[in-house]
Amino acid sequence: MLTLVSIVGEPGVYGMSLKKLIMGAAAASALAMAASSASAATVIHVGTFTPTGYFFLTSGTPISPSITANFGATISGKSKAFDYIFDFTIPQNGTGSGSLSTSFSNLTNKLTISKLLINGQQFTVPSTGSGQGIAVSGIPILSGVLNQIEVEGTTSAKNVAATFSGTATFAAAVPEPASWSLMIGGLALVGGMMRRRRAATAIA
């Protein structure tokens, strides 16, 4: 992504001071580095299979009260940094939970997850004797908002092909008692109107 920065300088050569020119160049460089970092990530949308990663529903639909999905990736290469972003939107409010894990039998299939980000919130993935694993819950999911699960890490110096895998579960929000009362009241009102209409038809 190319970002143009407009700088209005103080009077001087070409109407721009040297100080502001340097500051502008530094700002443009920072923006370019941020864009480069973001573009380095592999983005996988829900319902997608790629040669290295996947993200698909295992039960439910986007409007189901409960939805589950699997995601993960296989990374090949020695001492290779990886950054995967799995993104999705759901047309309803609720909470998300899930797990992420790795396992290896030797250095040829070992990788290390250094960072897990879920909607910008960072988690550390603890190590076990033969991999890493974490389970999270209570992540707020808002209707129509882009949600992201980002997994960063590196492979070992002897890596051939290593994998990480995860599960994600969404549970729709339970209506508040006040909302239930409004819904029940609305149904009762509709029922009463239908009864009156039937009675008026019978009299006629």
Summary of the structure (lengths in Angstrom):
residues: 204
radius of gyration: 26.2
end to end distance: 70.9
largest distance: 92.6
contacts: 545
relative contact order: 0.16
helix: 27%
strand: 42%
